[in-house]
Amino acid sequence: MNDSEKRLTKLEMSIAHLQHDLETLDKAVLDNTEKLDRVFTMLKRMNERFESSGRDESPRKPEDEKPPHY
């Protein structure tokens, strides 16, 4: 095997490793995107529940609250 064949083989191996790394990173980004979408959906639902629970109740008066030691 001459020098140019060795260089070509080395380049091909490097490309194969880079392709593998790219596929791995692509899967990780896709997984994280899906997780982030689920988190945003949960946050949106929680925010909606929080906002709707605040509207149903009348404002609380400080004098109606029990002190923390009760």
PDB file of N, H, CA, C and O in Angstrom:
ATOM      1  N   MET A   1       0.856  -1.179   0.000  1.00  0.00           N
ATOM      2  CA  MET A   1       0.000   0.000   0.000  1.00  0.00           C
ATOM      3  C   MET A   1       0.898   1.237   0.000  1.00  0.00           C
ATOM      4  O   MET A   1       1.757   1.403   0.866  1.00  0.00           O
ATOM      5  N   ASN A   2       0.681   2.078  -0.971  1.00  0.00           N
ATOM      6  H   ASN A   2      -0.017   1.944  -1.674  1.00  0.00           H
ATOM      7  CA  ASN A   2       1.516   3.284  -1.034  1.00  0.00           C
ATOM      8  C   ASN A   2       0.954   4.385  -0.150  1.00  0.00           C
ATOM      9  O   ASN A   2      -0.097   4.228   0.471  1.00  0.00           O
ATOM     10  N   ASP A   3       1.658   5.482  -0.105  1.00  0.00           N
ATOM     11  H   ASP A   3       2.512   5.610  -0.610  1.00  0.00           H
ATOM     12  CA  ASP A   3       1.323   6.589   0.803  1.00  0.00           C
ATOM     13  C   ASP A   3      -0.053   7.186   0.513  1.00  0.00           C
ATOM     14  O   ASP A   3      -0.802   7.480   1.444  1.00  0.00           O
ATOM     15  N   SER A   4      -0.393   7.367  -0.750  1.00  0.00           N
ATOM     16  H   SER A   4       0.216   7.129  -1.507  1.00  0.00           H
ATOM     17  CA  SER A   4      -1.691   7.966  -1.085  1.00  0.00           C
ATOM     18  C   SER A   4      -2.835   7.015  -0.743  1.00  0.00           C
ATOM     19  O   SER A   4      -3.914   7.479  -0.374  1.00  0.00           O
ATOM     20  N   GLU A   5      -2.639   5.709  -0.854  1.00  0.00           N
ATOM     21  H   GLU A   5      -1.763   5.332  -1.154  1.00  0.00           H
ATOM     22  CA  GLU A   5      -3.673   4.754  -0.472  1.00  0.00           C
ATOM     23  C   GLU A   5      -3.877   4.765   1.046  1.00  0.00           C
ATOM     24  O   GLU A   5      -5.005   4.662   1.529  1.00  0.00           O
ATOM     25  N   LYS A   6      -2.787   4.890   1.786  1.00  0.00           N
ATOM     26  H   LYS A   6      -1.870   4.974   1.395  1.00  0.00           H
ATOM     27  CA  LYS A   6      -2.884   4.973   3.243  1.00  0.00           C
ATOM     28  C   LYS A   6      -3.642   6.228   3.667  1.00  0.00           C
ATOM     29  O   LYS A   6      -4.478   6.194   4.571  1.00  0.00           O
ATOM     30  N   ARG A   7      -3.332   7.326   2.998  1.00  0.00           N
ATOM     31  H   ARG A   7      -2.653   7.353   2.264  1.00  0.00           H
ATOM     32  CA  ARG A   7      -4.020   8.580   3.313  1.00  0.00           C
ATOM     33  C   ARG A   7      -5.505   8.485   2.990  1.00  0.00           C
ATOM     34  O   ARG A   7      -6.351   8.960   3.746  1.00  0.00           O
ATOM     35  N   LEU A   8      -5.810   7.854   1.840  1.00  0.00           N
ATOM     36  H   LEU A   8      -5.122   7.468   1.226  1.00  0.00           H
ATOM     37  CA  LEU A   8      -7.205   7.696   1.443  1.00  0.00           C
ATOM     38  C   LEU A   8      -7.953   6.815   2.449  1.00  0.00           C
ATOM     39  O   LEU A   8      -9.080   7.131   2.832  1.00  0.00           O
ATOM     40  N   THR A   9      -7.342   5.731   2.869  1.00  0.00           N
ATOM     41  H   THR A   9      -6.427   5.474   2.558  1.00  0.00           H
ATOM     42  CA  THR A   9      -7.954   4.842   3.863  1.00  0.00           C
ATOM     43  C   THR A   9      -8.180   5.582   5.179  1.00  0.00           C
ATOM     44  O   THR A   9      -9.229   5.443   5.807  1.00  0.00           O
ATOM     45  N   LYS A  10      -7.195   6.362   5.584  1.00  0.00           N
ATOM     46  H   LYS A  10      -6.342   6.474   5.073  1.00  0.00           H
ATOM     47  CA  LYS A  10      -7.330   7.136   6.822  1.00  0.00           C
ATOM     48  C   LYS A  10      -8.468   8.154   6.717  1.00  0.00           C
ATOM     49  O   LYS A  10      -9.230   8.333   7.668  1.00  0.00           O
ATOM     50  N   LEU A  11      -8.584   8.809   5.587  1.00  0.00           N
ATOM     51  H   LEU A  11      -7.966   8.664   4.814  1.00  0.00           H
ATOM     52  CA  LEU A  11      -9.674   9.778   5.377  1.00  0.00           C
ATOM     53  C   LEU A  11     -11.030   9.083   5.386  1.00  0.00           C
ATOM     54  O   LEU A  11     -11.989   9.593   5.967  1.00  0.00           O
ATOM     55  N   GLU A  12     -11.110   7.922   4.744  1.00  0.00           N
ATOM     56  H   GLU A  12     -10.332   7.508   4.273  1.00  0.00           H
ATOM     57  CA  GLU A  12     -12.369   7.185   4.724  1.00  0.00           C
ATOM     58  C   GLU A  12     -12.774   6.757   6.132  1.00  0.00           C
ATOM     59  O   GLU A  12     -13.952   6.808   6.486  1.00  0.00           O
ATOM     60  N   MET A  13     -11.812   6.343   6.921  1.00  0.00           N
ATOM     61  H   MET A  13     -10.855   6.301   6.633  1.00  0.00           H
ATOM     62  CA  MET A  13     -12.110   5.965   8.301  1.00  0.00           C
ATOM     63  C   MET A  13     -12.564   7.173   9.110  1.00  0.00           C
ATOM     64  O   MET A  13     -13.489   7.074   9.917  1.00  0.00           O
ATOM     65  N   SER A  14     -11.922   8.297   8.896  1.00  0.00           N
ATOM     66  H   SER A  14     -11.171   8.377   8.241  1.00  0.00           H
ATOM     67  CA  SER A  14     -12.317   9.524   9.606  1.00  0.00           C
ATOM     68  C   SER A  14     -13.732   9.933   9.237  1.00  0.00           C
ATOM     69  O   SER A  14     -14.513  10.339  10.097  1.00  0.00           O
ATOM     70  N   ILE A  15     -14.059   9.825   7.958  1.00  0.00           N
ATOM     71  H   ILE A  15     -13.424   9.495   7.260  1.00  0.00           H
ATOM     72  CA  ILE A  15     -15.408  10.174   7.505  1.00  0.00           C
ATOM     73  C   ILE A  15     -16.433   9.235   8.126  1.00  0.00           C
ATOM     74  O   ILE A  15     -17.502   9.680   8.544  1.00  0.00           O
ATOM     75  N   ALA A  16     -16.125   7.951   8.192  1.00  0.00           N
ATOM     76  H   ALA A  16     -15.256   7.590   7.852  1.00  0.00           H
ATOM     77  CA  ALA A  16     -17.048   6.982   8.785  1.00  0.00           C
ATOM     78  C   ALA A  16     -17.296   7.314  10.257  1.00  0.00           C
ATOM     79  O   ALA A  16     -18.436   7.252  10.719  1.00  0.00           O
ATOM     80  N   HIS A  17     -16.254   7.661  10.988  1.00  0.00           N
ATOM     81  H   HIS A  17     -15.329   7.711  10.613  1.00  0.00           H
ATOM     82  CA  HIS A  17     -16.420   8.035  12.399  1.00  0.00           C
ATOM     83  C   HIS A  17     -17.233   9.316  12.534  1.00  0.00           C
ATOM     84  O   HIS A  17     -18.083   9.426  13.417  1.00  0.00           O
ATOM     85  N   LEU A  18     -16.974  10.269  11.671  1.00  0.00           N
ATOM     86  H   LEU A  18     -16.283  10.179  10.954  1.00  0.00           H
ATOM     87  CA  LEU A  18     -17.735  11.526  11.724  1.00  0.00           C
ATOM     88  C   LEU A  18     -19.206  11.287  11.402  1.00  0.00           C
ATOM     89  O   LEU A  18     -20.077  11.897  12.022  1.00  0.00           O
ATOM     90  N   GLN A  19     -19.496  10.417  10.451  1.00  0.00           N
ATOM     91  H   GLN A  19     -18.788   9.921   9.947  1.00  0.00           H
ATOM     92  CA  GLN A  19     -20.881  10.106  10.122  1.00  0.00           C
ATOM     93  C   GLN A  19     -21.585   9.456  11.315  1.00  0.00           C
ATOM     94  O   GLN A  19     -22.738   9.765  11.614  1.00  0.00           O
ATOM     95  N   HIS A  20     -20.881   8.563  11.982  1.00  0.00           N
ATOM     96  H   HIS A  20     -19.944   8.311  11.739  1.00  0.00           H
ATOM     97  CA  HIS A  20     -21.455   7.918  13.171  1.00  0.00           C
ATOM     98  C   HIS A  20     -21.731   8.950  14.261  1.00  0.00           C
ATOM     99  O   HIS A  20     -22.799   8.949  14.874  1.00  0.00           O
ATOM    100  N   ASP A  21     -20.768   9.820  14.493  1.00  0.00           N
ATOM    101  H   ASP A  21     -19.901   9.821  13.995  1.00  0.00           H
ATOM    102  CA  ASP A  21     -20.947  10.861  15.509  1.00  0.00           C
ATOM    103  C   ASP A  21     -22.105  11.783  15.148  1.00  0.00           C
ATOM    104  O   ASP A  21     -22.869  12.187  16.025  1.00  0.00           O
ATOM    105  N   LEU A  22     -22.242  12.115  13.886  1.00  0.00           N
ATOM    106  H   LEU A  22     -21.622  11.787  13.174  1.00  0.00           H
ATOM    107  CA  LEU A  22     -23.328  12.987  13.432  1.00  0.00           C
ATOM    108  C   LEU A  22     -24.681  12.321  13.661  1.00  0.00           C
ATOM    109  O   LEU A  22     -25.627  12.972  14.106  1.00  0.00           O
ATOM    110  N   GLU A  23     -24.779  11.028  13.361  1.00  0.00           N
ATOM    111  H   GLU A  23     -24.011  10.499  13.000  1.00  0.00           H
ATOM    112  CA  GLU A  23     -26.036  10.309  13.590  1.00  0.00           C
ATOM    113  C   GLU A  23     -26.372  10.263  15.080  1.00  0.00           C
ATOM    114  O   GLU A  23     -27.532  10.413  15.464  1.00  0.00           O
ATOM    115  N   THR A  24     -25.367  10.059  15.906  1.00  0.00           N
ATOM    116  H   THR A  24     -24.424   9.937  15.594  1.00  0.00           H
ATOM    117  CA  THR A  24     -25.580  10.017  17.352  1.00  0.00           C
ATOM    118  C   THR A  24     -26.067  11.374  17.858  1.00  0.00           C
ATOM    119  O   THR A  24     -27.009  11.448  18.648  1.00  0.00           O
ATOM    120  N   LEU A  25     -25.430  12.433  17.404  1.00  0.00           N
ATOM    121  H   LEU A  25     -24.665  12.373  16.762  1.00  0.00           H
ATOM    122  CA  LEU A  25     -25.840  13.775  17.822  1.00  0.00           C
ATOM    123  C   LEU A  25     -27.229  14.121  17.306  1.00  0.00           C
ATOM    124  O   LEU A  25     -28.009  14.772  18.001  1.00  0.00           O
ATOM    125  N   ASP A  26     -27.537  13.688  16.095  1.00  0.00           N
ATOM    126  H   ASP A  26     -26.904  13.159  15.531  1.00  0.00           H
ATOM    127  CA  ASP A  26     -28.851  13.946  15.521  1.00  0.00           C
ATOM    128  C   ASP A  26     -29.941  13.281  16.359  1.00  0.00           C
ATOM    129  O   ASP A  26     -30.983  13.882  16.617  1.00  0.00           O
ATOM    130  N   LYS A  27     -29.700  12.042  16.783  1.00  0.00           N
ATOM    131  H   LYS A  27     -28.853  11.553  16.573  1.00  0.00           H
ATOM    132  CA  LYS A  27     -30.667  11.342  17.630  1.00  0.00           C
ATOM    133  C   LYS A  27     -30.816  12.050  18.975  1.00  0.00           C
ATOM    134  O   LYS A  27     -31.924  12.164  19.500  1.00  0.00           O
ATOM    135  N   ALA A  28     -29.712  12.520  19.527  1.00  0.00           N
ATOM    136  H   ALA A  28     -28.812  12.427  19.101  1.00  0.00           H
ATOM    137  CA  ALA A  28     -29.768  13.209  20.821  1.00  0.00           C
ATOM    138  C   ALA A  28     -30.561  14.511  20.703  1.00  0.00           C
ATOM    139  O   ALA A  28     -31.354  14.833  21.588  1.00  0.00           O
ATOM    140  N   VAL A  29     -30.357  15.246  19.636  1.00  0.00           N
ATOM    141  H   VAL A  29     -29.713  14.984  18.918  1.00  0.00           H
ATOM    142  CA  VAL A  29     -31.094  16.499  19.431  1.00  0.00           C
ATOM    143  C   VAL A  29     -32.579  16.205  19.255  1.00  0.00           C
ATOM    144  O   VAL A  29     -33.424  16.915  19.801  1.00  0.00           O
ATOM    145  N   LEU A  30     -32.896  15.171  18.503  1.00  0.00           N
ATOM    146  H   LEU A  30     -32.210  14.594  18.060  1.00  0.00           H
ATOM    147  CA  LEU A  30     -34.298  14.803  18.302  1.00  0.00           C
ATOM    148  C   LEU A  30     -34.951  14.395  19.622  1.00  0.00           C
ATOM    149  O   LEU A  30     -36.071  14.813  19.915  1.00  0.00           O
ATOM    150  N   ASP A  31     -34.261  13.588  20.410  1.00  0.00           N
ATOM    151  H   ASP A  31     -33.351  13.249  20.171  1.00  0.00           H
ATOM    152  CA  ASP A  31     -34.795  13.197  21.723  1.00  0.00           C
ATOM    153  C   ASP A  31     -35.011  14.414  22.615  1.00  0.00           C
ATOM    154  O   ASP A  31     -36.049  14.532  23.266  1.00  0.00           O
ATOM    155  N   ASN A  32     -34.047  15.311  22.645  1.00  0.00           N
ATOM    156  H   ASN A  32     -33.204  15.216  22.116  1.00  0.00           H
ATOM    157  CA  ASN A  32     -34.174  16.506  23.480  1.00  0.00           C
ATOM    158  C   ASN A  32     -35.300  17.410  22.994  1.00  0.00           C
ATOM    159  O   ASN A  32     -35.990  18.031  23.803  1.00  0.00           O
ATOM    160  N   THR A  33     -35.489  17.487  21.691  1.00  0.00           N
ATOM    161  H   THR A  33     -34.928  16.982  21.034  1.00  0.00           H
ATOM    162  CA  THR A  33     -36.576  18.297  21.145  1.00  0.00           C
ATOM    163  C   THR A  33     -37.925  17.732  21.573  1.00  0.00           C
ATOM    164  O   THR A  33     -38.831  18.477  21.947  1.00  0.00           O
ATOM    165  N   GLU A  34     -38.052  16.398  21.514  1.00  0.00           N
ATOM    166  H   GLU A  34     -37.316  15.793  21.211  1.00  0.00           H
ATOM    167  CA  GLU A  34     -39.302  15.767  21.936  1.00  0.00           C
ATOM    168  C   GLU A  34     -39.549  15.980  23.426  1.00  0.00           C
ATOM    169  O   GLU A  34     -40.676  16.257  23.836  1.00  0.00           O
ATOM    170  N   LYS A  35     -38.511  15.855  24.229  1.00  0.00           N
ATOM    171  H   LYS A  35     -37.595  15.630  23.896  1.00  0.00           H
ATOM    172  CA  LYS A  35     -38.647  16.086  25.670  1.00  0.00           C
ATOM    173  C   LYS A  35     -39.039  17.531  25.951  1.00  0.00           C
ATOM    174  O   LYS A  35     -39.898  17.799  26.792  1.00  0.00           O
ATOM    175  N   LEU A  36     -38.408  18.452  25.248  1.00  0.00           N
ATOM    176  H   LEU A  36     -37.710  18.235  24.565  1.00  0.00           H
ATOM    177  CA  LEU A  36     -38.710  19.869  25.440  1.00  0.00           C
ATOM    178  C   LEU A  36     -40.147  20.176  25.045  1.00  0.00           C
ATOM    179  O   LEU A  36     -40.816  20.967  25.709  1.00  0.00           O
ATOM    180  N   ASP A  37     -40.626  19.559  23.972  1.00  0.00           N
ATOM    181  H   ASP A  37     -40.083  18.916  23.432  1.00  0.00           H
ATOM    182  CA  ASP A  37     -42.026  19.744  23.576  1.00  0.00           C
ATOM    183  C   ASP A  37     -42.974  19.266  24.669  1.00  0.00           C
ATOM    184  O   ASP A  37     -43.977  19.918  24.960  1.00  0.00           O
ATOM    185  N   ARG A  38     -42.650  18.117  25.277  1.00  0.00           N
ATOM    186  H   ARG A  38     -41.835  17.588  25.042  1.00  0.00           H
ATOM    187  CA  ARG A  38     -43.497  17.606  26.363  1.00  0.00           C
ATOM    188  C   ARG A  38     -43.466  18.544  27.569  1.00  0.00           C
ATOM    189  O   ARG A  38     -44.493  18.775  28.206  1.00  0.00           O
ATOM    190  N   VAL A  39     -42.298  19.078  27.876  1.00  0.00           N
ATOM    191  H   VAL A  39     -41.463  18.890  27.358  1.00  0.00           H
ATOM    192  CA  VAL A  39     -42.175  19.996  29.014  1.00  0.00           C
ATOM    193  C   VAL A  39     -42.984  21.269  28.757  1.00  0.00           C
ATOM    194  O   VAL A  39     -43.677  21.754  29.652  1.00  0.00           O
ATOM    195  N   PHE A  40     -42.899  21.807  27.544  1.00  0.00           N
ATOM    196  H   PHE A  40     -42.336  21.412  26.817  1.00  0.00           H
ATOM    197  CA  PHE A  40     -43.665  23.007  27.225  1.00  0.00           C
ATOM    198  C   PHE A  40     -45.161  22.736  27.294  1.00  0.00           C
ATOM    199  O   PHE A  40     -45.927  23.590  27.743  1.00  0.00           O
ATOM    200  N   THR A  41     -45.584  21.555  26.853  1.00  0.00           N
ATOM    201  H   THR A  41     -44.962  20.861  26.488  1.00  0.00           H
ATOM    202  CA  THR A  41     -47.001  21.204  26.924  1.00  0.00           C
ATOM    203  C   THR A  41     -47.451  21.122  28.379  1.00  0.00           C
ATOM    204  O   THR A  41     -48.509  21.639  28.739  1.00  0.00           O
ATOM    205  N   MET A  42     -46.648  20.473  29.208  1.00  0.00           N
ATOM    206  H   MET A  42     -45.789  20.053  28.917  1.00  0.00           H
ATOM    207  CA  MET A  42     -46.980  20.384  30.631  1.00  0.00           C
ATOM    208  C   MET A  42     -47.012  21.758  31.270  1.00  0.00           C
ATOM    209  O   MET A  42     -47.911  22.045  32.061  1.00  0.00           O
ATOM    210  N   LEU A  43     -46.060  22.607  30.949  1.00  0.00           N
ATOM    211  H   LEU A  43     -45.330  22.374  30.306  1.00  0.00           H
ATOM    212  CA  LEU A  43     -46.012  23.952  31.512  1.00  0.00           C
ATOM    213  C   LEU A  43     -47.230  24.762  31.089  1.00  0.00           C
ATOM    214  O   LEU A  43     -47.801  25.505  31.888  1.00  0.00           O
ATOM    215  N   LYS A  44     -47.619  24.614  29.840  1.00  0.00           N
ATOM    216  H   LYS A  44     -47.155  24.011  29.191  1.00  0.00           H
ATOM    217  CA  LYS A  44     -48.794  25.335  29.350  1.00  0.00           C
ATOM    218  C   LYS A  44     -50.039  24.883  30.110  1.00  0.00           C
ATOM    219  O   LYS A  44     -50.858  25.710  30.511  1.00  0.00           O
ATOM    220  N   ARG A  45     -50.184  23.561  30.308  1.00  0.00           N
ATOM    221  H   ARG A  45     -49.519  22.890  29.982  1.00  0.00           H
ATOM    222  CA  ARG A  45     -51.344  23.055  31.047  1.00  0.00           C
ATOM    223  C   ARG A  45     -51.337  23.538  32.494  1.00  0.00           C
ATOM    224  O   ARG A  45     -52.372  23.933  33.030  1.00  0.00           O
ATOM    225  N   MET A  46     -50.173  23.505  33.116  1.00  0.00           N
ATOM    226  H   MET A  46     -49.332  23.184  32.681  1.00  0.00           H
ATOM    227  CA  MET A  46     -50.078  23.961  34.498  1.00  0.00           C
ATOM    228  C   MET A  46     -50.407  25.446  34.601  1.00  0.00           C
ATOM    229  O   MET A  46     -51.091  25.873  35.531  1.00  0.00           O
ATOM    230  N   ASN A  47     -49.927  26.218  33.658  1.00  0.00           N
ATOM    231  H   ASN A  47     -49.372  25.872  32.902  1.00  0.00           H
ATOM    232  CA  ASN A  47     -50.209  27.651  33.655  1.00  0.00           C
ATOM    233  C   ASN A  47     -51.701  27.907  33.473  1.00  0.00           C
ATOM    234  O   ASN A  47     -52.271  28.779  34.130  1.00  0.00           O
ATOM    235  N   GLU A  48     -52.329  27.149  32.585  1.00  0.00           N
ATOM    236  H   GLU A  48     -51.866  26.441  32.052  1.00  0.00           H
ATOM    237  CA  GLU A  48     -53.767  27.311  32.379  1.00  0.00           C
ATOM    238  C   GLU A  48     -54.549  26.951  33.636  1.00  0.00           C
ATOM    239  O   GLU A  48     -55.504  27.636  34.003  1.00  0.00           O
ATOM    240  N   ARG A  49     -54.127  25.852  34.302  1.00  0.00           N
ATOM    241  H   ARG A  49     -53.351  25.296  34.003  1.00  0.00           H
ATOM    242  CA  ARG A  49     -54.798  25.472  35.547  1.00  0.00           C
ATOM    243  C   ARG A  49     -54.587  26.515  36.626  1.00  0.00           C
ATOM    244  O   ARG A  49     -55.508  26.824  37.381  1.00  0.00           O
ATOM    245  N   PHE A  50     -53.388  27.059  36.705  1.00  0.00           N
ATOM    246  H   PHE A  50     -52.639  26.808  36.091  1.00  0.00           H
ATOM    247  CA  PHE A  50     -53.098  28.091  37.697  1.00  0.00           C
ATOM    248  C   PHE A  50     -53.945  29.329  37.450  1.00  0.00           C
ATOM    249  O   PHE A  50     -54.529  29.886  38.380  1.00  0.00           O
ATOM    250  N   GLU A  51     -54.011  29.758  36.196  1.00  0.00           N
ATOM    251  H   GLU A  51     -53.537  29.306  35.441  1.00  0.00           H
ATOM    252  CA  GLU A  51     -54.795  30.956  35.882  1.00  0.00           C
ATOM    253  C   GLU A  51     -56.278  30.729  36.121  1.00  0.00           C
ATOM    254  O   GLU A  51     -56.962  31.624  36.618  1.00  0.00           O
ATOM    255  N   SER A  52     -56.790  29.550  35.780  1.00  0.00           N
ATOM    256  H   SER A  52     -56.234  28.823  35.377  1.00  0.00           H
ATOM    257  CA  SER A  52     -58.218  29.299  35.984  1.00  0.00           C
ATOM    258  C   SER A  52     -58.550  29.137  37.465  1.00  0.00           C
ATOM    259  O   SER A  52     -59.654  29.485  37.882  1.00  0.00           O
ATOM    260  N   SER A  53     -57.629  28.620  38.263  1.00  0.00           N
ATOM    261  H   SER A  53     -56.732  28.336  37.923  1.00  0.00           H
ATOM    262  CA  SER A  53     -57.905  28.479  39.692  1.00  0.00           C
ATOM    263  C   SER A  53     -57.918  29.840  40.384  1.00  0.00           C
ATOM    264  O   SER A  53     -58.631  30.020  41.371  1.00  0.00           O
ATOM    265  N   GLY A  54     -57.162  30.774  39.895  1.00  0.00           N
ATOM    266  H   GLY A  54     -56.583  30.628  39.093  1.00  0.00           H
ATOM    267  CA  GLY A  54     -57.126  32.106  40.489  1.00  0.00           C
ATOM    268  C   GLY A  54     -58.380  32.902  40.196  1.00  0.00           C
ATOM    269  O   GLY A  54     -58.754  33.780  40.973  1.00  0.00           O
ATOM    270  N   ARG A  55     -59.025  32.610  39.096  1.00  0.00           N
ATOM    271  H   ARG A  55     -58.721  31.896  38.465  1.00  0.00           H
ATOM    272  CA  ARG A  55     -60.227  33.348  38.723  1.00  0.00           C
ATOM    273  C   ARG A  55     -61.455  32.879  39.496  1.00  0.00           C
ATOM    274  O   ARG A  55     -62.385  33.653  39.726  1.00  0.00           O
ATOM    275  N   ASP A  56     -61.454  31.619  39.892  1.00  0.00           N
ATOM    276  H   ASP A  56     -60.699  30.990  39.706  1.00  0.00           H
ATOM    277  CA  ASP A  56     -62.628  31.062  40.570  1.00  0.00           C
ATOM    278  C   ASP A  56     -62.742  31.518  42.016  1.00  0.00           C
ATOM    279  O   ASP A  56     -63.843  31.552  42.565  1.00  0.00           O
ATOM    280  N   GLU A  57     -61.648  31.861  42.626  1.00  0.00           N
ATOM    281  H   GLU A  57     -60.754  31.833  42.180  1.00  0.00           H
ATOM    282  CA  GLU A  57     -61.653  32.227  44.033  1.00  0.00           C
ATOM    283  C   GLU A  57     -61.772  33.739  44.199  1.00  0.00           C
ATOM    284  O   GLU A  57     -61.297  34.526  43.380  1.00  0.00           O
ATOM    285  N   SER A  58     -62.423  34.103  45.289  1.00  0.00           N
ATOM    286  H   SER A  58     -62.809  33.464  45.954  1.00  0.00           H
ATOM    287  CA  SER A  58     -62.464  35.521  45.612  1.00  0.00           C
ATOM    288  C   SER A  58     -61.144  35.904  46.265  1.00  0.00           C
ATOM    289  O   SER A  58     -60.478  35.049  46.849  1.00  0.00           O
ATOM    290  N   PRO A  59     -60.761  37.151  46.179  1.00  0.00           N
ATOM    291  CA  PRO A  59     -59.490  37.557  46.792  1.00  0.00           C
ATOM    292  C   PRO A  59     -59.506  37.314  48.299  1.00  0.00           C
ATOM    293  O   PRO A  59     -60.518  37.545  48.961  1.00  0.00           O
ATOM    294  N   ARG A  60     -58.410  36.859  48.821  1.00  0.00           N
ATOM    295  H   ARG A  60     -57.589  36.671  48.283  1.00  0.00           H
ATOM    296  CA  ARG A  60     -58.313  36.583  50.253  1.00  0.00           C
ATOM    297  C   ARG A  60     -57.943  37.848  51.013  1.00  0.00           C
ATOM    298  O   ARG A  60     -57.206  38.709  50.533  1.00  0.00           O
ATOM    299  N   LYS A  61     -58.489  37.918  52.220  1.00  0.00           N
ATOM    300  H   LYS A  61     -59.087  37.219  52.610  1.00  0.00           H
ATOM    301  CA  LYS A  61     -58.160  39.047  53.081  1.00  0.00           C
ATOM    302  C   LYS A  61     -57.109  38.579  54.078  1.00  0.00           C
ATOM    303  O   LYS A  61     -57.214  37.467  54.596  1.00  0.00           O
ATOM    304  N   PRO A  62     -56.116  39.380  54.356  1.00  0.00           N
ATOM    305  CA  PRO A  62     -55.079  38.979  55.312  1.00  0.00           C
ATOM    306  C   PRO A  62     -55.636  38.668  56.694  1.00  0.00           C
ATOM    307  O   PRO A  62     -55.102  37.800  57.384  1.00  0.00           O
ATOM    308  N   GLU A  63     -56.697  39.355  57.117  1.00  0.00           N
ATOM    309  H   GLU A  63     -57.131  40.060  56.557  1.00  0.00           H
ATOM    310  CA  GLU A  63     -57.249  39.109  58.450  1.00  0.00           C
ATOM    311  C   GLU A  63     -57.964  37.759  58.547  1.00  0.00           C
ATOM    312  O   GLU A  63     -58.182  37.253  59.648  1.00  0.00           O
ATOM    313  N   ASP A  64     -58.330  37.173  57.404  1.00  0.00           N
ATOM    314  H   ASP A  64     -58.153  37.584  56.509  1.00  0.00           H
ATOM    315  CA  ASP A  64     -58.973  35.855  57.390  1.00  0.00           C
ATOM    316  C   ASP A  64     -57.966  34.707  57.451  1.00  0.00           C
ATOM    317  O   ASP A  64     -58.344  33.568  57.723  1.00  0.00           O
ATOM    318  N   GLU A  65     -56.733  34.987  57.209  1.00  0.00           N
ATOM    319  H   GLU A  65     -56.426  35.913  56.988  1.00  0.00           H
ATOM    320  CA  GLU A  65     -55.692  33.957  57.215  1.00  0.00           C
ATOM    321  C   GLU A  65     -55.293  33.586  58.635  1.00  0.00           C
ATOM    322  O   GLU A  65     -55.238  34.437  59.523  1.00  0.00           O
ATOM    323  N   LYS A  66     -55.014  32.297  58.835  1.00  0.00           N
ATOM    324  H   LYS A  66     -55.058  31.606  58.113  1.00  0.00           H
ATOM    325  CA  LYS A  66     -54.523  31.847  60.142  1.00  0.00           C
ATOM    326  C   LYS A  66     -53.026  32.145  60.226  1.00  0.00           C
ATOM    327  O   LYS A  66     -52.310  32.055  59.229  1.00  0.00           O
ATOM    328  N   PRO A  67     -52.575  32.491  61.393  1.00  0.00           N
ATOM    329  CA  PRO A  67     -51.130  32.675  61.562  1.00  0.00           C
ATOM    330  C   PRO A  67     -50.408  31.340  61.350  1.00  0.00           C
ATOM    331  O   PRO A  67     -51.029  30.287  61.494  1.00  0.00           O
ATOM    332  N   PRO A  68     -49.136  31.356  61.017  1.00  0.00           N
ATOM    333  CA  PRO A  68     -48.421  30.128  60.698  1.00  0.00           C
ATOM    334  C   PRO A  68     -48.290  29.140  61.845  1.00  0.00           C
ATOM    335  O   PRO A  68     -48.048  27.958  61.599  1.00  0.00           O
ATOM    336  N   HIS A  69     -48.443  29.582  63.096  1.00  0.00           N
ATOM    337  H   HIS A  69     -48.640  30.541  63.295  1.00  0.00           H
ATOM    338  CA  HIS A  69     -48.284  28.682  64.231  1.00  0.00           C
ATOM    339  C   HIS A  69     -49.541  27.869  64.534  1.00  0.00           C
ATOM    340  O   HIS A  69     -49.506  27.038  65.441  1.00  0.00           O
ATOM    341  N   TYR A  70     -50.641  28.069  63.824  1.00  0.00           N
ATOM    342  H   TYR A  70     -50.670  28.744  63.087  1.00  0.00           H
ATOM    343  CA  TYR A  70     -51.879  27.295  64.044  1.00  0.00           C
ATOM    344  C   TYR A  70     -51.868  26.055  63.230  1.00  0.00           C
ATOM    345  O   TYR A  70     -52.819  25.276  63.279  1.00  0.00           O
TER     346      TYR A  70
END
